[in-house]
Amino acid sequence: MSRRRGLVLVALVVLAAAGHWLYHYAPRLRAAAPADDLPGRLLTDRTFDAAVWVPYPHQTLRALERRSGIDAAALKSAATLLELELPLDRLGGRGLPPASALAVAARSDGSRAAAAVRVYPMAAAFARLSGHLADNPWLRGGAVDLDGRRLVVAWHGTTWTVATPDVQVTSADPPVAAVSAETEDALAVLRSGRRLGGLPSGRLALRLDGDALELASVGATLDAVLPKPLASVSSSGGGEQAVLVAWSPEPRRALLLLPPRVAGAGEVPRMASLVEPGGRRWRLPAEGLLEATGREPVRATREAWRVVASDDEALQAADRLVPHLDAAHADYRRLGFGLWLDLASARTEIDRLAAQAEGSPLLAPRDRRRARAAADLAQALARGHRRALVAVGTGEAPPLVARLEAPVGAD
């Protein structure tokens, strides 16, 4: 009997240890709200132009990589696309110590930057001891060099920080408690004091909504910005679906991208651009390639729309889109910009467009870098999701909602 009890006790201890490891250390999406600690204060410090905060980064970031393809390379592409001076590629989940929170902040010109990680107590004690024994300033604290730049590493209790020499994070404006109330159950919080690429300024929270991963302005909901989904449309040839639909209501204009007829680097992407009379249309990214090959875009007028298409099939696809755009005008009054992507198909076309942009002498180096970053990001996100949706509202501080939907393997 005593032996059986001993075996049961051992089994319970093993199960408890396994449960403890799974809860506190195994990769999983673990949401929280910013606390009034150094990572939370760094998020709200307005002396920095932008900041990002992540709870339980050793779990959350690795889970995002496994689930949605958001790895270090994808984070770097996102930073390039948004022109965000944050070393997001260094936030990959691999190599991070067990921690309850991480925050990184920087000025837009890169002159001031800081990172703070609230490490689990046992891990913090082990790291500090190892740093002293190995005389490693990255663990012990002290002056360090990163890519030729002098930084200062310090410990504040169990919180490890690295920053440019002039940075001191001691207060929070606005108070962290106010931010916490608005960002409950967040997988990450992004704050910006200026517009980032096409993103509005303010605070955005990353959350899990069912199977979808959603990044939204604090207080914004998808229904308020986009009451009806942007419809995918079919061309007349074989019922193929559009891989991208973009829409802007003032002036009313749209952009349509179709999958290629033949895979190949020389194939011109099939696209159509629509705009109401008097408005300025979006230029087709493929127009330069058409001109280089001596071909002219197809131009037509459809009811109250001017249409420019890469070919007749793209024009027929635009014809199918026109009734939807006419009917949707009332529904999209609060929408400043909308984008729908079939990631599995669009990533190939976006990569081809980026390759063309990189070889274009007409584009500035900044635009060529952003085009490549967009293609690389689409490739990464397509590993975890089939569809992406971006909706930006109207007004002086337009809300944003971006969603990754239909996880791969969740049929």
C-alpha positions in Angstrom: 0.0 0.0 0.0 2.8 2.4 0.9 4.6 1.7 -2.4 1.4 2.4 -4.3 1.0 5.7 -2.4 4.6 6.5 -3.2 4.0 5.9 -6.9 0.9 8.1 -6.8 2.8 10.8 -5.1 5.6 10.7 -7.7 3.0 10.8 -10.5 1.3 13.8 -8.9 4.7 15.6 -8.5 5.5 14.9 -12.2 2.1 16.1 -13.4 2.4 19.2 -11.2 5.9 19.9 -12.6 4.7 19.4 -16.2 1.7 21.6 -15.6 3.9 24.3 -14.1 6.2 24.2 -17.1 3.4 24.2 -19.7 1.7 27.2 -18.0 4.8 29.3 -17.3 7.4 28.3 -19.9 5.9 26.5 -22.9 5.1 28.5 -26.1 1.5 29.8 -26.0 -0.4 33.0 -26.6 -0.6 34.5 -23.1 -2.5 37.8 -22.9 -2.2 40.4 -20.2 -2.4 44.2 -19.6 0.6 46.5 -18.9 1.5 46.8 -15.3 3.0 49.8 -13.4 6.6 48.5 -13.8 9.5 49.5 -16.0 8.3 47.8 -19.2 4.9 49.4 -18.6 6.4 52.9 -18.1 8.6 52.5 -21.1 5.5 51.9 -23.2 3.9 55.1 -22.0 7.0 57.3 -22.0 6.2 60.1 -24.4 9.9 61.1 -24.7 10.0 58.2 -27.2 8.2 58.4 -30.5 7.2 54.7 -30.6 7.2 51.7 -28.2 6.0 48.1 -28.2 5.1 46.0 -25.1 4.7 42.2 -25.0 3.6 40.1 -22.1 5.4 36.8 -21.3 7.6 37.3 -24.4 9.3 33.9 -24.1 5.9 32.3 -24.6 3.9 34.7 -26.7 6.5 35.5 -29.3 7.4 31.9 -29.9 3.7 31.0 -30.1 3.1 33.8 -32.7 6.0 32.4 -34.7 4.5 28.9 -34.7 0.9 30.0 -35.2 1.1 33.0 -37.6 4.6 33.0 -39.1 5.5 36.2 -37.2 9.2 35.5 -36.6 12.2 37.8 -36.2 12.4 38.3 -40.0 8.7 39.2 -40.2 9.1 41.7 -37.4 12.0 43.3 -39.2 10.0 43.6 -42.4 7.1 45.2 -40.4 9.4 47.8 -38.9 10.8 48.6 -42.4 7.3 48.9 -43.9 6.1 51.2 -41.1 9.4 53.1 -41.0 9.5 52.3 -37.4 12.9 52.8 -35.7 12.5 49.9 -33.4 14.8 46.8 -33.4 11.8 44.5 -33.7 13.8 41.8 -35.3 15.6 41.3 -32.0 12.2 40.4 -30.4 12.2 36.9 -31.7 11.0 34.5 -29.0 14.2 32.4 -29.2 16.8 33.3 -26.7 14.6 35.4 -24.5 14.7 34.6 -20.8 11.5 33.7 -18.9 9.9 37.0 -18.3 6.5 38.6 -17.4 6.9 41.6 -19.7 9.1 43.2 -22.4 9.1 46.7 -23.8 11.2 48.4 -26.5 11.0 52.2 -27.2 12.9 54.6 -29.5 12.9 58.0 -31.0 12.1 58.2 -34.7 15.6 59.4 -35.5 17.2 56.6 -33.5 19.0 59.0 -31.1 17.4 57.5 -28.0 16.3 53.9 -27.4 15.7 51.6 -24.5 14.5 48.0 -23.7 13.2 46.6 -20.5 12.6 42.9 -19.6 10.9 41.9 -16.3 12.6 38.6 -15.8 11.3 35.8 -13.6 13.1 36.0 -10.2 15.0 32.7 -10.3 16.1 33.4 -13.9 17.1 36.9 -13.0 19.2 35.7 -10.1 20.9 33.1 -12.3 21.6 35.6 -15.1 23.2 38.1 -12.7 25.3 35.4 -11.0 26.4 34.1 -14.4 27.3 37.6 -15.5 29.5 38.2 -12.5 31.2 34.8 -12.8 31.8 35.2 -16.5 32.5 39.0 -16.3 29.8 39.5 -19.0 28.4 43.1 -18.9 25.4 42.0 -20.9 24.3 39.9 -17.9 26.1 41.6 -15.1 25.4 45.2 -16.1 27.7 47.9 -17.4 28.7 49.5 -20.7 28.3 47.4 -23.9 28.7 47.8 -27.6 26.0 46.9 -30.1 26.7 47.4 -33.8 29.2 50.1 -33.0 26.9 51.9 -30.6 27.5 52.4 -26.9 24.7 51.2 -24.6 24.3 50.8 -20.9 23.0 47.6 -19.3 21.5 47.7 -15.8 19.4 45.7 -13.3 16.5 47.2 -11.4 15.5 44.4 -9.1 14.5 41.6 -11.5 14.1 44.0 -14.4 16.9 44.0 -17.0 17.3 47.2 -19.1 19.6 48.2 -21.9 19.5 51.8 -23.2 21.4 54.7 -24.7 23.4 56.5 -22.0 20.9 59.4 -21.7 17.8 57.3 -21.0 16.1 57.1 -17.5 12.7 55.5 -17.2 11.2 56.6 -13.9 7.7 57.9 -14.5 4.8 57.3 -16.8 2.7 59.8 -18.8 -0.1 58.9 -19.2 -0.3 56.7 -16.1 0.1 53.0 -16.8 -3.1 52.2 -15.0 -5.0 54.2 -17.6 -3.4 52.3 -20.5 -4.0 49.0 -18.7 -7.7 49.6 -18.5 -7.8 50.1 -22.3 -5.6 47.1 -23.2 -6.8 44.2 -21.2 -6.1 40.7 -22.7 -3.5 42.0 -25.1 -0.8 39.9 -26.7 1.1 43.1 -27.5 0.6 46.9 -27.4 2.1 49.3 -29.9 2.2 53.1 -29.2 3.2 55.7 -31.7 3.3 59.5 -31.3 3.2 59.9 -35.1 1.8 58.1 -38.2 3.7 55.0 -39.0 3.6 54.3 -42.7 -0.2 53.9 -43.3 -1.0 53.4 -39.6 -2.5 56.1 -37.5 -0.8 57.4 -34.4 -2.0 56.3 -30.9 -2.2 52.9 -29.2 -3.0 49.6 -30.9 -3.5 46.3 -29.2 -2.9 42.9 -30.6 -5.6 40.3 -29.5 -6.9 36.9 -30.4 -10.5 37.1 -31.6 -11.7 33.5 -32.1 -9.3 32.1 -34.8 -8.4 35.5 -36.0 -5.4 37.6 -34.9 -6.5 41.3 -34.7 -4.4 44.5 -34.3 -6.8 47.4 -33.6 -6.7 50.9 -32.3 -7.7 51.1 -28.7 -11.5 51.2 -28.6 -12.0 50.4 -32.3 -14.1 47.5 -33.6 -14.2 46.0 -37.1 -18.0 46.5 -37.3 -17.7 50.2 -36.6 -15.2 50.8 -39.4 -16.2 48.1 -41.9 -19.8 47.0 -41.4 -19.7 44.7 -44.4 -16.8 42.8 -45.7 -14.9 43.8 -48.9 -16.2 41.4 -51.4 -13.9 39.2 -53.5 -14.8 39.2 -57.2 -14.4 36.8 -60.0 -13.1 37.4 -63.5 -15.0 36.1 -66.5 -12.5 33.3 -67.2 -13.1 30.2 -65.1 -14.4 32.0 -62.0 -11.0 32.7 -60.5 -11.0 34.9 -57.4 -9.3 38.2 -56.9 -6.3 38.0 -54.6 -6.4 41.7 -53.6 -9.2 44.3 -53.4 -8.4 47.8 -52.1 -11.0 50.5 -51.6 -11.1 54.2 -50.6 -14.4 56.2 -50.5 -13.2 59.8 -51.0 -12.8 59.9 -53.9 -14.4 56.5 -54.5 -11.6 54.4 -56.0 -10.6 50.7 -56.0 -7.7 48.5 -57.0 -8.1 44.9 -58.1 -5.3 42.3 -58.5 -5.9 38.9 -60.1 -3.7 35.8 -60.1 -1.4 35.4 -63.1 -2.5 33.3 -66.1 1.0 31.8 -66.4 3.6 31.7 -63.6 6.7 33.5 -64.6 8.8 36.5 -63.9 8.0 38.2 -67.3 4.2 37.9 -66.9 2.6 41.3 -66.3 0.3 41.2 -63.2 -3.3 41.5 -64.1 -4.8 44.5 -62.4 -7.5 47.1 -62.7 -7.8 50.6 -61.1 -11.2 52.3 -60.8 -12.1 55.8 -59.8 -15.1 58.1 -60.0 -15.0 61.0 -62.4 -12.9 63.9 -61.2 -10.9 61.7 -58.8 -7.3 60.7 -58.9 -6.9 56.9 -59.4 -4.4 54.6 -58.0 -1.7 54.0 -60.6 -1.3 50.3 -61.5 2.0 49.0 -60.3 2.3 47.1 -63.6 1.9 50.2 -65.8 5.6 50.8 -66.0 6.2 47.2 -67.1 3.4 47.5 -69.7 5.1 50.7 -71.1 8.5 49.0 -71.1 7.1 46.2 -73.2 5.3 48.6 -75.6 1.8 47.7 -74.5 -0.9 50.1 -73.4 -3.3 49.6 -70.5 -7.0 49.1 -71.4 -9.1 52.2 -70.6 -12.9 52.2 -70.4 -15.8 54.0 -68.7 -18.3 51.9 -66.7 -21.4 53.8 -65.5 -19.9 56.4 -63.0 -16.4 54.9 -63.1 -13.2 55.4 -65.1 -11.3 52.1 -65.4 -7.7 51.4 -66.3 -6.8 47.7 -66.6 -3.8 45.7 -67.6 -5.8 43.6 -70.1 -9.3 42.7 -71.2 -9.7 40.0 -68.6 -8.8 42.4 -65.8 -11.4 44.9 -67.3 -14.1 42.2 -67.1 -13.2 41.5 -63.5 -13.6 45.3 -62.9 -17.0 45.1 -64.5 -18.0 42.6 -61.8 -16.7 44.8 -59.1 -18.6 48.0 -60.1 -22.1 47.0 -58.9 -20.6 46.1 -55.5 -18.8 49.4 -55.2 -22.0 51.3 -56.1 -24.1 49.4 -53.5 -21.4 49.7 -50.8 -21.0 53.4 -50.8 -23.4 53.9 -47.9 -21.9 51.1 -45.9 -18.4 52.4 -46.2 -19.0 56.0 -45.1 -16.7 55.5 -42.0 -14.0 53.7 -44.0 -11.0 55.8 -45.2 -9.1 52.8 -46.7 -9.8 49.1 -46.9 -7.7 46.2 -48.1 -8.6 42.5 -48.5 -5.9 39.9 -49.3 -5.9 36.2 -50.2 -2.5 35.7 -48.7 -1.9 32.3 -50.3 -2.2 33.7 -53.8 -1.3 37.4 -53.2 2.1 36.6 -51.8 3.3 35.4 -55.2 2.0 38.5 -57.0 3.3 40.9 -54.3 6.7 39.3 -54.5 6.7 39.8 -58.3 5.6 43.4 -57.9 8.4 44.0 -55.3 11.0 42.5 -57.7 9.8 44.9 -60.4 9.9 47.8 -57.9 13.5 46.9 -56.8 14.6 47.1 -60.4 12.9 50.4 -61.2 15.1 53.5 -61.4 12.0 55.7 -61.0 11.4 54.7 -57.4 13.3 56.1 -54.4 15.4 53.7 -52.4 13.0 54.1 -49.5 10.1 52.9 -51.7 12.0 50.0 -53.0 12.9 48.9 -49.5 9.3 49.2 -48.4 8.1 47.2 -51.4 10.5 44.3 -50.5 9.5 44.5 -46.9 5.8 44.2 -47.8 6.5 41.1 -50.0 8.6 39.5 -47.3 5.9 40.2 -44.7 3.2 38.7 -46.9 5.3 35.6 -47.4 5.7 35.2 -43.6 2.1 35.8 -42.8 0.9 33.3 -45.4 2.6 30.5 -43.5 0.0 30.9 -40.8 -3.1 32.5 -42.3 -5.1 32.4 -45.6 -6.7 35.9 -45.5 -5.7 39.4 -44.3 -7.9 42.4 -43.9 -7.0 46.0 -43.1 -9.6 48.8 -42.5 -8.7 52.4 -41.6 -11.5 54.7 -40.5 -11.9 58.5 -41.1 -11.3 61.6 -39.0 -8.3 63.3 -37.4 -7.4 60.2 -35.4 -8.7 57.4 -37.7 -9.1 54.0 -36.1 -7.4 51.0 -37.6 -8.3 47.3 -37.5 -6.1 44.7 -39.2 -6.9 41.0 -39.0 -5.3 37.7 -40.0 -8.0 35.2 -40.6 -8.5 31.5 -41.6 -5.5 29.9 -39.9 -3.6 27.4 -42.0 -4.5 23.9 -40.9 -7.7 24.9 -39.1 -10.1 23.4 -41.5 
